Amino acid sequence: MALPPGRVSLKEQKYDRQLRLWGDHGQEALESAHVCVINATATGTEILKNLVLPGIGSFTIVDGNQITGEDIGNNFFLQRSNICQNRAQCTTELLQELNNDVSGNFVEESPDKLLDNDPLFFCRFSVVVATQLPESTLLRLAEVLWESNIPLLVCRTYGLIGYMRIVIKEHSVVESHPDNALEDLRLDNPFPELREHIESYDLDDMDRRDHSHVPWIVIVAKYLAKWYEKSGQIPKNYKEKEAFRALIRQGILKNENGVPEDEENFEEAIKNVNTALSASMVPRCIEDIFNDDRCIRLTKQTPSFWILARAVKEFVAKEGEGNLPLRGTVPDMIADTGKFIKLQNVYREKAKRDAAAVGNHAAKLLQTIGKPPESISQKELKLLCSNSAFLRVVRCRSLSEEYCLNTFHKDEIISQMDNPDSEIVLYLMLRAVDRFYKQNGRYPGVYNYQVEDDIGKLKSCLSGFLQEYGLSVTVKDDYVHEFCRYGAAEPHTVAAFLGGAAAQEVVKLITRQFVIFNNTYIYSGMSQTSTTFQL
């Protein structure tokens, strides 16, 4: 039943803030997703908490472990009465209390056994999040998911260190939401309808009220035409732009005493000169997408993103005359309602025509690869056209490539080691810790009485790793001592921080909004710093 005008649904009230961030379509994607989290550790439950609250459709926890006293000490979702119960079941029950809209499931099985008996189990999810897994299990899981094109997010809290790794062949983003994106106004080369609308204004023959309510876009365009008549080009450098601002300022009406009136729309025009004079061009990153092999060689298996990217490419070469489809939006500004709506409609109608032209190209492309025209919805088409300047494609390396001697990014690591305290040192230590686990069946420092002995063993593991991978770098002994003191602990403060960061990346993967990191993220709780590496 439709709600009365002005009334919002309970769902809209509940998710109001996030709907403003990623829209109805983003929320729909979130609510239709099914996320698998391996291990209900402090890190795993913090990640799920931050997915359950915004309304993830469903989640499944895979964990065959029983709850111990250590779990009670670092996981706020467990209590003393849960000791000896299954960790997956207890956390599922408590997490579901946070949001009745979310469906929670659990599997009382270790990931190793599932990989042995039913590896395709993990391929039924939208995203798989693996927490606190040993290297051998992680590599097996990553290989299965890589072959099935299922995104894997690896998360690990180790003492004061947080680590994340995204493993995905390709992730396309339509709504990247760049910071400080410039408006698409096309004032450097107005399209015919915009030129006609601008020419309908005569700033020299208007009464004072109308003059003070002319949209600033029209003002800039009018004075830009005067500037162009004299110089033959738009203002480019600082000096020219200052002169152009002065030219606009001369257009402010003066009172009978020769004092300039308080015309806010002209001041707004002067303030927005840099925005208005941005060149209409195809960004380099979009040209790279147009030249990508996936855009050039379309097949029946090609995702709609690439078919639409190819359609936009053809539009740019033909109807667009070198320009992307118009975004169709104008910023709010000082103007009377009638003038603003007329200007807004000029941009909107042009955007609709551009989208229709792209749609025609897309329909022809779908026909050539044997797919029906309805394979791509009008919603998809309009969304991509309005964001055509902000498309992004992220390609990560597989874990097997990262761990293989022949494809290991040795030079990247050596260059980062110019700073002996770079976060890349923490990556090297985590790799050494994994080697220690492989050799000893436990992590260094987990038993207090063995810490001193483990320091020497861990140092030997680190040296072996560096030598095997041909890394002629020096790691301070302080780091070896620190990692032994950690004893593979999972402090809740670090787990909570990582849980927020990881959930954010999961939402990006599901909604295909905002840009995921590529491909390794490391957080240092010691220095309160973080960075990303392509490893």
N, C-alpha and C positions, 0 to 999 in steps of 0.2 A: 504494500500500500504506500502510495506516495506521501511524503511529508508535506505539511502546509508550507507555503513560501516563508522563507526566513528561518525555518526550523532546521536543525541539523540532527543527524542520527546519533545514537549512542556511540556507534563506532567512530564517527567523525570527531565526537567530543573526546573519546578515549585516546585517539591517535592524532589529535590535531597538529601537534608540533612537527611530527615526522611527515605527515601528509604535506605540510608546507615545504618540507625539504625534498622529498622524492616523489610526491604526487600520488594520485590514485593508482596509476599504472605501476608505480614502484611498490606500493603497498600490496597490490594484487599479486605481483611477482613474489613478494616475501611470503604471503599467505598461501601460495601454492607450492612453496619449496619444502623439501624434506632433507634435513641436515643430519648427518651421522657424526657423532663425537665419540672418538675412541678414548676410553679411560675417564672415569668420573673423578679425576684428581681436582685439586683446588683450581688449577688452570682450566681444566675442562668445564667445571661447573660455573666458573666465572664467565667463560665464553657463552655458555648456554643461557645463563641469567640475562646477559645482554642481547640475546636473540629472542628469548621467550617474552620479555617485556614489550618489545615493539611488535610482537605478533607473528613470529615465524609460524608457518603452517603446522609443521610437525617435526619432531626430532627423535632420534633413536640413539641410545647410549649402548656402546659395546664395552663390557667390562666384566671379566670373570673373577675379579678380586673381591675378597671380603674386607670389611671395614676394620681398620686397626686403630690403635690409640694415636698413631701419627696422623691418620686422616682426620680424627677429631680435633687435633691440635692446629691444623692449618686449613680446614674446610668449614666455612660457616654454614654450609647446607647439611651438615651431619651433627649428630649429638651422641653423647656417651651411650645411650640406650641402643644405638645402631651397631655397636661393636659386634663383630662376627656375622653380621648380615651382609647380603650382597650389596656392593657399592652402587652398581647401576640401578637397582630397584629403588633403593632409598633416595638417591638423588633425583631420580625421575619423579617420584611421588612429591617430593618437596618443591621441585622446580615447577611442577604443574600448578601448584597453589598460587604462583605468581600471576598466571593468566589463564582464565578458563577457555579462551579461544584456541589455545595451543594443545595439540595432541602429543603426548609423550609415550615413548616405547623404550624397552630395554632388552638387551640380549645378554644373558649370563654366560658369556663365553669369552675366552681370550682371543684377541685378533689373530694370533698365530694359528690357532685351531681352525678358525673360520677361513683363513687363507689356505690351509691344508685341505679342508673338506668342501668349501663353497666360496672360492675367491670372487665369483661374480656377485656375491651378496652385496659387496661394497659399491657395485656399479648401478644400483637402483636409486642412489641418492643424488640430490642436486649438488651438494658439496660434502666432502668428507674432511673432518678436522681431526688430526691425530695429535694427541698430547702425551708427552713423557714416554715415547716409544724408544726402544733400543734400535741401534742402527740397522741390524739385520732384518728386523720386522718391518721397519720403515721402508727399506729398499724394496722388499717384496710387495708391500702395499702400493708404493709409488708406481711400480712397473705395471701392476694390474690396472690402476686408475688411468695411467698415461695412455695405455692402449685403448681404453674406452672413452677417452676425452672427458673424464670426470675431474673437476677441480679438486686438488688436495691442498689443504693448509696445514703445515706442520708447525706445532707450537711446543715450546719447551721453557719451563722455568727451572733454572739451575742456580741455587743460591741467589745472588743479587743480579743474575743475568737473565734476560729475556731474549728468546730467539724465535723467529718466525721464518718460514720458507713457503712461498707459493709455488706450486708445481702445476702448470697448465700449459698445453701446447699453444693455445691462442685464445685471447679474451678481447672481444671487440666492445667498444663503449660508444654509445650514441650521445648520451648526456654526460659529458665529462665535467660540466659545471666549472669552467676555469675561473680563477680569481681575476677580478678587474677586466672582464671581457668588454671590449669596445662595442658600442652600438653599431649596427649595420645600417647606416643612413644613406650611403651612396651620393653624398653631396659633391664629391670630386668628379662624379660622372652621373648626373641625375638621369633616371629612366624617363621616358616621354611623359608619363602620367604625372610624375613628380614635378617635372619641369613646367608642365601646364598649370599645375596647382600653384606653384611658386609665382608664376607670371600673373596669376589672378589677383595678386596683392600689389597695391600701389602705395608704398610707404610714404610717398610725398603728398598723397591726396587722401588722407584719412583724418577723422576727428581724433581728438586726444585720447578718448576712451578706447577706441578701436586700436589705435597705435600702441597703446600700452598692453594690449592683449594679443598681439601677434605672436604665434609660437616662435621660440628662439631658433628652431630649425629653419624656418622661413627667413628670419632676419639674417642668419649666417649665409644662407644660399643667395639672398639678394646682394649682400655686400661682396660675396665671393665672385659673383658675376661681374661687379664693378672692378674688383681687383684683377680678375682674369683679363678684362679688356685692356688694362694697362700693361700687365706683365706677361701675359700669355701662359701663365702657370699658377698653380695654387701656392700659397705660402708654405715654405718647407722648413727653413731654419728658425732659430729663436728670434732673430732680428726681424725677419719677415712676418712672423706671427704676431710680434708686438706691434708692428706697424698696422697689421690687419685689425688687431684689437682697437687700435686708435681710430681706424677708419669707421668701425662699428660705433664707437663712442660718439663720433661726430653726428651720428643719426639720432641721438637722443634729443627729444624736443626740449626747447628752452622756454621759460616763462617770459613775461613782458619785460623783466629786468635782465634777460640774457642768462639766467641761471638754469642749468640743466634740470629737467624734471626728474622725479624719482620713478624711472621706468625699470621695474624689476626684470621684465622680460629681456630688455637689452643687456642688463647686467648679467643675466643668465646666459645670454648668447656669448658675451665676452668670456665668461667663465668656462664655457664648453667648446672653445675654439679648437683645442687639441683633439677632443673627441670627434668633433665635426669634420676635421681635416684628415682623419685617418684614411689611408689609401684603401680603395676597394681592390682586393687581390686574393688569390688563392694561397693560403698559408703553406709553407714548405711541408709540414707534416701531412697535410691533405694531399699534396702532390705525390708524396711517398705512397700514400694509400692508393691513389689512382694508378701508380706505376707498379704496384705489388702484383705478383704473379696470380694471386687469388682473385684480384679484380679483373685481370686480363683474361684468364682462362676459366670461364664459367662452366660448370657441369650441373647435372641434376642434383648432386649432393651439396652444391654450394649454398651456404647459409644466406638468408635474405639480406643480411648486412652487406655482403659483398655484391649482391645483385643490385641493391639500391646505390651502393657506392659507384658501381659502374654506370648506372643510369644517371647519376649526378655528373659523373665525368663527361658523359655524352652531352648532357645539358650545357655544361660549361663550354664545350667546344662548339655548340650550335646556338640554341636560343639565348644562352647566358652571355655569349660574346666575351668569354673570359672571366665571367663572374659566377660565383656560387648562387644557388637559389636564395632569394631575399628572405631574411629572417622574419620580417613582417611586424616587428614590434618597435615602438617608439617610447622613450622614457617619459615619465610624467613631467609636466612643465607648466609654467605660468602662462595661461591662455584662457579665454572664455571657452565654455563647453562646446559650443558649435564649431569654433575654429579647430579645437583640438581633435574632435571626433572626425571632422573632414580630413584632416591630415593623417590621422590614424587609419582611416579607411583607405587612403591612397596606398599606404604601405601594406595593409592587410590584403587588399585585392591583388596587388602585384605578387605577394607571397603565394596566394592561392593559384594564380596563373602559373607561377614557376613550379609549384608542386604538381600541378596537373601535367605540365610538360615533362617533368621527371617521371611521373606515373606512366605516361605514354611510352617513354624509353624503357621503363621497367617491364611493362606489359610485352613489348617486343622481345626483350631479352628472355623473359620467362617462356615465351613461345618457342624461341630458338633452342632452348634446352629441354623442352618437353614438359614444362610445368604449367599448371592452370593459372590464369591471371589472379584468381583469388588467393594464391599462395602468399601474397603480400597484402596485408590489410591497408586501408586508407589511413588508419591510425599510425601504423608503422611508417608509412610513406611521409605523412605530415611531420611526424616526430623527427625523422632523420633529416628532412629538408630544412626544418627550422634550426637544426643543430649541425648542419653540414660543415660549418667552419670549426667544429669542436670534436669531430670524430677522432677516436684514438684506438690503436691496436697494440696490445701488450702480448709479447711472446716470451715465455719463460723457458729455461733449459730444464731438461729432465734431471732427476736426482742421479740417475746412472751416469749421465754426462758429467755432472759435477764431481762425482766420485771416481771417474775413470782417469787413469794416469795420462792417457793420450789427449783428453779433452779438458783437463783441469786448467782453470784460469790462473796459472802460476804468476804471470806478469802482473795481473790485476792485484794480487795479494802483495807481491813484492813492492809495487809502487805505493800501496797503502801503508807499508811498514816504514816509510820515511819518518813517520811519527811512531815511536816505540810504544805509545799508549793509545794507538788507534783502536777502534772497536774491532778491527779485523783480528787483533790478537785474541779476542774473546772467541771468535770463530775457530781459530787454531786450537785453542784450549778445549773447546767442546769436541772437536774432532779427536784430540788426544784422550779426552775422557771416555769417548766411545771405544777407542782402541783398548783402553784400560779395562773397560767392561767386557770386551770380547775375550781378553786374555784371562781375566780373573773371575768372571761371573758376577761381579758386583762393581759398584762405583767407588772411587777413591774416597777415603775418609768417612765411610758410613759407620765404621766402628772406631770410637775414640782412641782405643789402645793401639790402633794400627796407623794412625795419621802419619807418624814420623816415617814408618816404613813405606807408606803409600806415596809420600813425597818423592822418594827416589824412584819408585816404579812409574809414577806419572811423568816424571821428568824423562825417563827412558822412553816411554810411549810417545811423548812429544818429539823427542829427538828422532825416533824411528819414523814418525809420520813426516817430519820436515825433510828428512833424508830421502825417503821413498818418493815424495812428490817434488823433489829437486828444489826445495825452498831454502835458499841461503840467507835466512833471516835469524835474528836473535830475539828470543822471548825472555823477558826478565824472570828471574826465579820467584819474584814476588807473586806472579800470577799462578805459578805452580803451587805455591804454598796456599794461596787464597782458595783455589779450586779444591784443594784437599780439605781445607777447613769447612767448605760448604757442605761436604758430606752428602751431596745430591739432594739437599734440602729444597723444599718448595715453599718459601715464605709467602704468606697470603698477600702481603703488600705488593710483591712483584707479580704474583699470579693475578691479582685484581687489575693491575695496570695492563698486563699482557692480555687479560680477558677482554678489556674494553677495546684495545687496539685490534685484536683478532676478530672480534665480532663485527667491527667496522669493515674489515676486509671481506668478511663473509657477506655482509649486506651489499657491498659493492659488486661482488661476484654474482649474487642472485639478481639484483635489480639492473645490473649493467649500467649503473650510474656512478660517477666519480671514477678516478683512475686508481687501480690497484698498484702496489709497489712491485718492482721487478728486480730481484726475486727474493733477496735475503734481507731481513730486518733484524738488527741486534740492538738491544737496550741494555745500558749499564746502570744498575742501581747505585753503583759506587760513585760515579761522576754525574749521574742524572742526565745522561746524553744518549742519543740514539742515532742510527744512520742506516742506510740501505746500501747493499752491494749487489752487483750482477755477477754471480758466481756460477 
